[in-house]
Amino acid sequence: MATASILTIGNELVSGDVPNSNGSWLAQRLAPLGVSVRLMAAVPDDIDAIAEFVRREAPLADFLLVTGGLGGTLDDITREAIAHAFGVAQEEVPELAADLRRRFAHDPEYAAAWARLPAGSRPLANPLGGAPGFALENVYVMPGLPSEMEAMFDTIAEELRRGEPIASWRRTYRTRESTIAPLLVEAGERWPNVLIGSYPTFPVDGPRVEVVVKSSDAEALAAASAWLASAIEDRG
């Protein structure tokens, strides 16, 4: 199964000032493409921290998706950090710079700086904003603003598609996690290519557990979820 790691960049993310919604959104969109997320992380706006993560994690997954730090303020250093990670210079992409100067005629050189991409990069169009993303080897870099990131992801989604979609089955039961834990373990042993999760909550009307089963194997997913549903209901 194809795998991806997700890196979100920004001081505001690691400080907790801004919810890290991009990571969750990307993970949810990758599953239907047959791509499993092996790691999700956030790092501050620090060139060395970003470069170290990219050098370490990019070889371990089929794709590394990066969001954030593509604007024009002092803390937008993702282009520089990715260039540092790959040991290449930043180079202006002439046609991209010309387009940005035309679109942002009120401050053309400010916008043209967004076209200084790591050498060898392929620009990614930003349908809803200015700063382009880019792809370098298996690393895809997108803006941090959710609306821009989501629109850009949609332009590259099909090239990430691998294998069968990862489908899911989920159901919530009025029980305690400890009551059904042995059944979850047994299901995992019977169907090792199925991922099983349980998520307890404790509302005022009594404990509940949401059981989630995921797999790209449709037959295994159907068999495991049917067996679990019957076994949990029998357990009471």
Secondary structure as GFF3:
##gff-version 3
##sequence-region A 1 236
A	DSSP	beta_strand	2	9	.	.	.	ID=ss1
A	DSSP	alpha_helix	11	14	.	.	.	ID=ss2
A	DSSP	alpha_helix	21	30	.	.	.	ID=ss3
A	DSSP	three_ten_helix	31	33	.	.	.	ID=ss4
A	DSSP	beta_strand	35	43	.	.	.	ID=ss5
A	DSSP	alpha_helix	47	57	.	.	.	ID=ss6
A	DSSP	three_ten_helix	58	60	.	.	.	ID=ss7
A	DSSP	beta_strand	63	67	.	.	.	ID=ss8
A	DSSP	alpha_helix	78	86	.	.	.	ID=ss9
A	DSSP	beta_strand	90	92	.	.	.	ID=ss10
A	DSSP	alpha_helix	94	103	.	.	.	ID=ss11
A	DSSP	alpha_helix	108	112	.	.	.	ID=ss12
A	DSSP	three_ten_helix	113	115	.	.	.	ID=ss13
A	DSSP	beta_strand	116	118	.	.	.	ID=ss14
A	DSSP	beta_strand	122	124	.	.	.	ID=ss15
A	DSSP	beta_strand	133	136	.	.	.	ID=ss16
A	DSSP	beta_strand	139	142	.	.	.	ID=ss17
A	DSSP	alpha_helix	146	160	.	.	.	ID=ss18
A	DSSP	beta_strand	167	173	.	.	.	ID=ss19
A	DSSP	alpha_helix	177	190	.	.	.	ID=ss20
A	DSSP	beta_strand	195	201	.	.	.	ID=ss21
A	DSSP	beta_strand	208	215	.	.	.	ID=ss22
A	DSSP	alpha_helix	218	235	.	.	.	ID=ss23
###
